[in-house]
Amino acid sequence: MSFSRKIGKTAAVYAFILGFLYLTIGPLEVAGGIEKYNIPADFWTGLALLVVAANYLYAVKGLWRGEFKGISFLFTGFILSTVFGFIFILLMGADGLLYLLGEVEEFSPIADFRPEIWLFIASTPITVFLLKIKRYMY
């Protein structure tokens, strides 16, 4: 059993774009970051972004063919994107709370807005695809 190839091709293109973005940001964080573009030097997070990129890019082949195997990798990549996005949103909230409590002298949400957060925001349209494809699964 498979799903609509039109839906699959649309999701495959979007998964490729997300995979490419994660594959671009991950090595930049591993290599030392770029301060001008607010990409921090974070070795382990950069490696985690490469894992997310691998999931999205591996999903492209199956989605393009309309196979359910592609959905599993897309869903895994989305879960990982969500986890990392929420972690850094919580860290930004914790920094804001420390500022409100007077523990730190300054708080800049722009400085704390890491690439993982905007990549998570960019990955949220995948939920629409997953809801559309759910009817083909039963």
C-alpha positions in Angstrom: 0.0 0.0 0.0 1.2 3.5 -0.8 0.0 7.1 -0.8 -0.6 9.8 -3.4 2.6 10.5 -5.4 1.7 14.1 -5.6 1.6 14.5 -1.8 4.8 12.4 -1.7 6.7 14.5 -4.2 5.7 17.7 -2.4 6.9 16.3 0.9 10.1 15.0 -0.7 11.0 18.4 -2.0 10.3 20.0 1.4 12.3 17.2 3.1 15.2 17.9 0.8 15.1 21.6 1.5 15.1 20.9 5.3 17.8 18.3 5.0 20.0 20.7 3.0 19.5 23.5 5.6 20.4 21.1 8.5 23.3 19.8 6.5 24.5 23.4 6.0 24.1 24.6 9.6 25.5 21.4 11.3 29.0 21.5 9.9 29.1 25.3 10.5 28.5 24.7 14.2 31.0 21.9 14.3 33.7 24.0 12.6 33.4 26.9 15.0 30.3 28.9 14.0 29.8 32.3 12.4 29.2 35.1 14.8 27.9 37.5 12.1 25.0 35.2 11.4 24.4 34.1 15.0 25.6 30.5 14.3 27.4 29.5 17.5 30.3 27.1 17.9 28.7 24.0 19.4 30.3 20.7 18.4 27.8 18.3 19.8 24.7 20.2 18.6 26.3 20.4 15.2 26.7 16.6 15.1 23.1 16.2 16.2 22.0 18.5 13.3 23.8 16.2 11.0 21.8 13.3 12.3 18.6 15.3 11.6 19.8 16.1 8.1 20.5 12.4 7.4 16.9 11.6 8.4 15.4 14.2 6.2 17.6 13.4 3.2 17.1 9.7 3.6 13.3 10.3 3.6 13.4 12.0 0.1 13.8 8.7 -1.9 10.9 6.9 -0.2 8.6 9.9 -0.3 9.3 10.6 -4.0 8.2 7.0 -4.7 5.2 7.2 -2.4 6.5 4.5 0.0 5.8 4.5 3.7 9.5 4.0 4.4 10.0 7.6 3.6 7.4 8.7 6.1 9.1 7.0 8.9 12.4 8.9 8.3 10.4 12.1 7.8 8.6 11.6 11.1 11.9 10.8 12.9 13.5 13.9 11.5 10.5 16.0 12.5 10.6 14.5 16.1 14.3 15.3 16.4 13.8 18.8 15.0 11.0 19.4 17.5 13.1 18.1 20.4 16.1 20.3 19.6 13.9 23.3 18.9 12.1 23.0 22.2 15.3 22.5 24.1 16.7 25.8 22.8 13.4 27.5 23.3 13.5 26.4 27.0 17.1 27.6 27.3 16.0 31.0 26.0 13.2 31.0 28.4 15.5 30.1 31.3 17.8 33.0 30.4 14.8 35.3 30.4 13.8 34.0 33.8 17.3 34.6 35.2 17.1 38.1 33.9 13.7 38.7 35.6 15.0 37.3 38.8 18.0 39.6 38.7 20.7 36.9 38.4 22.1 38.3 35.1 22.4 41.9 34.0 21.2 41.6 30.4 19.0 39.4 28.3 18.8 39.4 24.5 16.3 37.1 22.9 17.9 37.9 19.5 21.2 36.6 20.7 19.6 33.4 22.2 17.6 32.7 19.0 19.8 29.9 17.7 19.5 28.2 14.3 17.9 25.2 15.8 14.8 27.3 16.7 14.3 28.7 13.3 14.9 25.3 11.7 12.3 23.9 14.0 9.9 26.6 13.0 10.7 25.8 9.3 9.9 22.1 9.9 6.4 22.6 11.4 4.6 22.4 8.0 5.5 18.7 8.0 2.6 18.2 10.5 0.2 19.0 7.7 1.7 16.3 5.5 1.7 13.8 8.3 -2.0 14.5 9.0 -2.9 14.1 5.3 -1.0 10.9 5.0 -2.5 9.4 8.1 -5.7 8.4 6.2 -3.6 6.1 3.9 -2.1 4.2 6.8 -5.2 2.2 7.9 
